[in-house]
Amino acid sequence: MPVLHCSIICTHTVDSSPAPLYNSDMFEIKDLQQLIKIADCGTISRAAEELYISQPALSRSMQKLESELGVQLFTRAKNRVELNDNGTFFVQTAREIVAACEEGISRLRTFDRERNTFAIGACAPAPLWKLVSDLSRALSDRRVSTEIKDTEELLRGLGCDAYKLIITNSPVAVEGVICRKYFTERLLLCLPAEHRLAAKKKVTFDDIDGITMLLYDGIGVWRGVRDKIPHTRFIVQNEFDDFSDLVRQSSLPSFATDVMYSPQTHGGRVVVPVEDEGAAQTFYICAKDDYKNFVRRALAAEGEN
């Protein structure tokens, strides 16, 4: 979700002159999302783990939120920090605010797509980028929007015309929808030359499990790979440019694929194929019959590559 600024002015009346009750005129939706995560997890340390941020950073965010609200949300003891009655009460309000913002964003995007854009949804980034590239000439006079969603959301969007084309990682059999195999993407492990795995011709998930890695968060269906290496610690980046900078400057391994790898992005690292169950994804282009010509053009471009 994009970071939003939510301005909520709470006032009371003194001589008919409203005044704000807290120190700042806005807070970020991510602060409310973090507060909700703390409530759901029960502790700040557990919430920090699930949010992939440090515990001190999360604590500072909550102190900032308390300052902006002008109300203490936590009871702080020597070795324990927990929500107080104010915090428990405000969590429900935070849920309502976040839900309302998410709904508003969804409705706005749907409205905009229906009016002005050629919308494409996919379950992973590489096929999405490739499809836009393959169709660049056909879409040169159109505004194109792209999103990464799970398959269920993509199918709902295709059904209500929120998307013109979608890419899934399994065949779709729906009346009135054309579905064609696009290509198969294979996972790679990118390593500094001195890493102990760099000399291997191939690796498995067992080889990788337990090392510390960099990870781009927007990987869609590839996120399931994390379940195959439960002992691996990930340093997650939400922005692809930030991820690419870290890959070039860090000595930590990272994932790529045979579609996404480039020496510029990955710093000329050693690339080792991952050969194991779940290390390849086959993607399919789906569209309603009205847009079947775009599917044909994408497949023709794939055949030329």
Buried (B, 14 or more C-beta within 10 A) or exposed (E): EEEBEBEEEEEEEEEEEEEEEBEEEEBBBBBBBBBBBBBEBEEBBBBBBEBBBEBEEBBEBBBBBBBBBEBBBBEEEEEEBBBBEBBEEBBEEBBEBBEEBEEEBEEEBBEEBEEEBBBBBBBBBBBBBBBBEBBEEBBEEEEBBBBBBBBEBBBEBBEEEBBBBBBBBEEBEEEEBBBBEBBEBEBBBBBBEEBEBBEBEEBBBEBBEEBEBBBBEBBBBBEEBBEBBEEBEBBBBEEBEEBBBBBEEBEBBBBBBBBBBEEEBBBEBBBBBBBBEEBBBBBBBBBBEEBBEBBBBBBEBBEEE
